[in-house]
């Protein structure tokens, strides 16, 4: 607590009132009336209680990760402090009580690990571990991309689509020399010219979203291919009538991420299933 509460004498029995504005402590410091004396004090600024935040940087299987870089952020996202975990992955911070913190763990060849720490609890020591996923070359093993949805006849990025695009953002920020083309495809319904325009708008809208969130935004481009690259026999142009099911048409409405340049990382992007991830049009309510 520092002077004048703490001195080189025996200062003890510190007590606060219920408002944390005034209190008492005992001390054998010079100038007292006896051996140990009781002193009163008034706080000139709010007293902040602290807790000890401890944890371990871990592999997904529970093995420790030594010497990971651990950062502590406030609830508002402001960096407060950073430490290096030790040879057995342990780290600790002194933090304020009654706060909500975010922790981020970083290490070369690992994806960043994140966790939250709530210090509103009664415990004086709070344990929060950080799991860092190992950086592997086939990204589909750790990144699952769910279907991306567009409203009918629209190309704006919906909040649920943004969640999936953010996964690509993380990959491209992790691998800063990766160059990717985002290609959007439609099914056969509608004219070829219209489908080409619609898919191009969707591809460029998705690429624009990613560009605004990655380093060197020129590394991703968006291109619409319309219905020219169908994955099955579901053609329906002109006199050709398709008897394909909704599921068959859906297979052709997809967005693909094609690696144009691997750079130094030699990374391969693979997503679940053979068709990258689907674009599924949903009618407007």
C-alpha positions as CSV (number, residue, x, y, z in Angstrom):
1,X,0.0,0.0,0.0
2,X,3.0,2.3,0.4
3,X,3.6,5.2,2.8
4,X,2.0,6.4,5.1
5,X,0.2,3.1,5.8
6,X,3.3,0.9,5.2
7,X,6.6,1.9,6.8
8,X,9.7,0.1,7.9
9,X,8.0,-0.5,11.3
10,X,5.5,-3.2,12.2
11,X,2.2,-2.0,10.6
12,X,-0.7,-4.5,10.9
13,X,-4.4,-5.0,11.6
14,X,-5.6,-2.8,8.7
15,X,-9.4,-2.3,8.6
16,X,-11.8,-0.3,6.4
17,X,-15.3,0.9,7.2
18,X,-18.2,-0.4,5.0
19,X,-17.8,2.5,2.7
20,X,-14.1,2.0,2.1
21,X,-13.5,5.6,3.0
22,X,-12.0,5.5,6.5
23,X,-10.3,2.9,8.7
24,X,-7.8,1.9,11.3
25,X,-4.5,0.1,11.6
26,X,-2.0,-0.6,14.3
27,X,1.7,0.2,14.3
28,X,4.7,0.5,16.6
29,X,6.1,3.4,14.6
30,X,7.9,6.3,16.3
31,X,5.8,9.0,17.8
32,X,3.1,6.8,19.3
33,X,1.8,6.7,22.9
34,X,2.8,3.2,23.7
35,X,4.4,0.1,22.1
36,X,1.7,-0.6,19.5
37,X,-0.8,2.2,18.8
38,X,-4.1,2.4,16.9
39,X,-4.1,5.0,14.1
40,X,-7.1,6.2,12.1
41,X,-6.9,7.2,8.4
42,X,-9.1,8.7,5.7
43,X,-8.7,7.6,2.1
44,X,-8.1,10.5,-0.3
45,X,-8.9,8.3,-3.3
46,X,-10.8,5.0,-3.7
47,X,-9.1,2.0,-2.4
48,X,-8.8,-0.8,-5.1
49,X,-8.6,-4.4,-4.0
50,X,-6.5,-6.8,-6.0
51,X,-6.5,-10.5,-6.8
52,X,-4.0,-12.9,-8.3
53,X,-4.8,-14.2,-11.8
54,X,-2.9,-17.3,-12.7
55,X,-3.0,-19.8,-15.5
56,X,-1.2,-22.1,-17.8
57,X,-0.7,-22.0,-21.6
58,X,-1.7,-25.4,-22.9
59,X,-1.9,-27.5,-26.0
60,X,-5.3,-28.8,-27.0
61,X,-4.5,-32.2,-25.4
62,X,-3.5,-30.6,-22.2
63,X,0.3,-30.5,-22.6
64,X,1.9,-27.3,-21.4
65,X,3.3,-24.7,-23.9
66,X,6.3,-23.0,-22.4
67,X,7.3,-19.4,-23.1
68,X,4.0,-18.2,-24.7
69,X,3.3,-14.5,-24.8
70,X,0.3,-13.7,-22.6
71,X,-1.6,-10.4,-22.9
72,X,-4.2,-9.0,-20.5
73,X,-6.9,-6.7,-21.8
74,X,-9.6,-4.7,-20.0
75,X,-13.3,-5.2,-20.7
76,X,-13.0,-2.3,-23.2
77,X,-10.2,-4.1,-25.1
78,X,-7.4,-1.9,-23.8
79,X,-4.0,-3.7,-23.3
80,X,-3.1,-3.6,-19.6
81,X,-0.1,-5.8,-19.3
82,X,1.9,-8.6,-21.0
83,X,4.0,-11.4,-19.6
84,X,5.8,-14.5,-20.9
85,X,4.7,-17.8,-19.5
86,X,7.6,-19.8,-17.8
87,X,9.2,-23.1,-18.7
88,X,6.1,-25.0,-17.6
89,X,3.6,-22.6,-19.2
90,X,2.6,-20.8,-16.0
91,X,1.8,-17.1,-15.9
92,X,0.2,-14.7,-13.4
93,X,-1.1,-11.1,-13.2
94,X,-2.1,-8.9,-10.3
95,X,-5.5,-7.6,-11.3
96,X,-8.2,-5.5,-9.7
97,X,-11.3,-7.1,-8.1
98,X,-14.8,-6.8,-9.6
99,X,-13.6,-6.5,-13.2
100,X,-13.9,-8.5,-16.4
101,X,-10.7,-9.2,-18.3
102,X,-9.7,-10.9,-21.6
103,X,-6.6,-12.9,-22.0
104,X,-4.8,-13.7,-25.2
105,X,-2.0,-16.2,-25.7
106,X,0.4,-16.1,-28.6
107,X,3.3,-18.2,-29.8
108,X,4.9,-18.8,-33.2
109,X,3.5,-21.9,-34.9
110,X,0.2,-21.7,-32.8
111,X,-3.1,-20.0,-33.4
112,X,-3.9,-17.4,-30.7
113,X,-5.7,-18.6,-27.7
114,X,-8.3,-16.5,-25.9
115,X,-10.2,-16.7,-22.6
116,X,-12.0,-14.4,-20.2
117,X,-11.4,-13.8,-16.5
118,X,-14.1,-12.5,-14.1
119,X,-12.7,-11.1,-10.8
120,X,-16.2,-10.5,-9.2
121,X,-15.8,-13.9,-7.5
122,X,-14.9,-14.4,-3.8
123,X,-11.7,-16.3,-4.5
124,X,-8.4,-14.4,-4.0
125,X,-6.6,-16.5,-6.6
126,X,-8.4,-17.0,-10.0
127,X,-7.2,-19.7,-12.3
128,X,-7.7,-19.2,-16.1
129,X,-5.9,-21.4,-18.6
130,X,-5.3,-20.6,-22.2
131,X,-5.5,-23.2,-25.0
132,X,-3.5,-22.5,-28.1
133,X,-4.3,-24.6,-31.2
134,X,-1.2,-25.9,-33.0
135,X,-0.6,-24.3,-36.4
136,X,-1.0,-27.1,-39.0
137,X,-0.9,-26.9,-42.7
138,X,-4.3,-28.2,-43.6
139,X,-6.5,-25.6,-42.0
140,X,-9.7,-27.5,-42.4
141,X,-8.7,-29.6,-39.4
142,X,-9.1,-26.7,-37.1
143,X,-11.3,-24.2,-39.0
144,X,-14.9,-25.3,-39.8
145,X,-16.6,-23.0,-42.2
146,X,-20.4,-23.1,-42.0
147,X,-22.7,-22.2,-44.9
148,X,-22.8,-18.5,-45.7
149,X,-26.3,-17.1,-46.4
150,X,-27.5,-14.2,-48.5
151,X,-31.0,-12.9,-48.5
152,X,-32.9,-13.5,-51.8
153,X,-31.5,-11.4,-54.6
154,X,-29.2,-9.5,-52.2
155,X,-25.4,-9.3,-51.8
156,X,-25.0,-7.6,-48.4
157,X,-23.1,-9.4,-45.7
158,X,-25.5,-10.6,-43.0
159,X,-24.3,-11.0,-39.4
160,X,-24.3,-14.8,-39.6
161,X,-22.2,-14.7,-42.8
162,X,-19.7,-12.3,-41.1
163,X,-19.0,-14.9,-38.5
164,X,-17.8,-17.3,-41.2
165,X,-15.8,-14.6,-43.1
166,X,-14.1,-13.7,-39.9
167,X,-12.5,-17.1,-39.8
168,X,-10.9,-16.4,-43.2
169,X,-9.8,-13.0,-41.8
170,X,-8.0,-14.8,-39.0
171,X,-6.2,-17.2,-41.4
172,X,-5.1,-14.4,-43.8
173,X,-3.8,-12.3,-40.9
174,X,-1.9,-15.4,-39.6
175,X,-0.4,-16.1,-43.0
176,X,0.5,-12.7,-44.2
177,X,1.8,-13.8,-47.6
178,X,-1.3,-15.9,-48.5
179,X,-3.1,-14.7,-51.6
180,X,-6.6,-15.9,-52.1
181,X,-9.4,-15.5,-54.7
182,X,-12.9,-15.6,-53.5
183,X,-15.2,-17.1,-56.1
184,X,-19.0,-17.0,-56.0
185,X,-21.2,-19.4,-57.9
186,X,-24.9,-19.6,-58.5
187,X,-27.3,-22.4,-59.7
188,X,-28.8,-22.4,-63.2
189,X,-32.1,-20.6,-62.3
190,X,-32.3,-17.1,-63.7
191,X,-30.5,-15.9,-66.8
192,X,-26.8,-16.4,-67.3
193,X,-26.2,-12.7,-67.5
194,X,-28.2,-12.0,-64.3
195,X,-26.5,-14.9,-62.4
196,X,-23.1,-13.6,-63.4
197,X,-23.9,-10.1,-62.1
198,X,-25.4,-11.4,-58.9
199,X,-22.5,-13.8,-58.1
200,X,-20.0,-11.0,-58.9
201,X,-21.7,-8.6,-56.5
202,X,-21.7,-11.3,-53.8
203,X,-18.1,-12.2,-54.3
204,X,-16.9,-8.6,-54.3
205,X,-19.1,-7.8,-51.2
206,X,-17.5,-10.8,-49.3
207,X,-14.0,-9.8,-50.5
208,X,-14.6,-6.2,-49.5
209,X,-15.5,-7.4,-46.0
210,X,-12.3,-9.3,-45.7
211,X,-10.1,-6.6,-47.2
212,X,-11.1,-4.2,-44.5
213,X,-9.9,-6.5,-41.8
214,X,-6.6,-8.0,-43.1
215,X,-3.1,-6.7,-43.6
216,X,-2.2,-6.0,-47.3
217,X,-5.8,-6.1,-48.4
218,X,-4.8,-6.6,-52.1
219,X,-4.1,-10.2,-51.2
220,X,-7.8,-11.2,-51.7
221,X,-10.0,-10.6,-54.7
222,X,-13.6,-11.5,-55.4
223,X,-14.9,-12.8,-58.7
224,X,-18.4,-14.0,-59.7
225,X,-18.7,-17.1,-62.0
226,X,-22.4,-17.2,-62.3
227,X,-23.7,-20.6,-63.4
228,X,-20.7,-21.4,-65.6
229,X,-19.1,-23.9,-63.2
230,X,-21.9,-26.2,-62.1
231,X,-20.8,-29.2,-60.0
232,X,-23.6,-31.5,-61.3
233,X,-25.9,-31.8,-64.3
234,X,-28.5,-29.3,-63.0
235,X,-28.6,-27.1,-66.1
236,X,-31.8,-25.2,-66.9
237,X,-31.1,-22.6,-69.5
238,X,-33.3,-21.9,-72.5
239,X,-35.3,-25.0,-73.5
240,X,-33.5,-27.2,-71.0
241,X,-35.7,-28.0,-68.0
242,X,-34.0,-29.2,-64.8
243,X,-35.7,-31.8,-62.6
244,X,-33.0,-31.4,-59.9
245,X,-34.0,-31.1,-56.3
246,X,-33.5,-28.0,-54.1
247,X,-30.6,-29.8,-52.5
248,X,-29.0,-30.4,-56.0
249,X,-29.3,-26.7,-56.9
250,X,-28.0,-25.7,-53.5
251,X,-24.8,-27.7,-54.2
252,X,-24.1,-25.2,-57.1
253,X,-24.7,-22.1,-55.0
254,X,-21.4,-21.9,-53.3
255,X,-18.4,-19.6,-52.4
256,X,-14.9,-21.0,-52.8
257,X,-11.6,-19.8,-51.5
258,X,-8.8,-20.6,-54.0
259,X,-5.2,-20.1,-52.9
260,X,-3.5,-18.1,-55.7
261,X,-0.1,-17.8,-53.9
262,X,1.1,-19.8,-50.9
263,X,4.0,-17.6,-50.1
264,X,6.6,-18.8,-47.6
265,X,4.0,-20.6,-45.5
266,X,3.1,-23.4,-48.0
267,X,-0.4,-23.4,-46.6
268,X,-3.3,-25.3,-48.1
269,X,-6.9,-24.2,-47.5
270,X,-9.4,-27.0,-47.4
271,X,-12.9,-26.6,-46.2
272,X,-15.5,-29.3,-45.3
273,X,-17.0,-31.2,-48.1
274,X,-16.0,-31.0,-51.8
275,X,-17.8,-27.7,-52.5
276,X,-16.1,-25.3,-50.2
277,X,-19.0,-23.6,-48.4
278,X,-22.5,-23.0,-49.7
279,X,-24.4,-19.8,-50.5
280,X,-28.0,-20.5,-49.6
281,X,-30.5,-17.9,-50.6
282,X,-33.2,-17.4,-48.1
283,X,-36.4,-15.6,-49.0
284,X,-37.0,-12.2,-47.4
285,X,-39.6,-12.2,-44.7
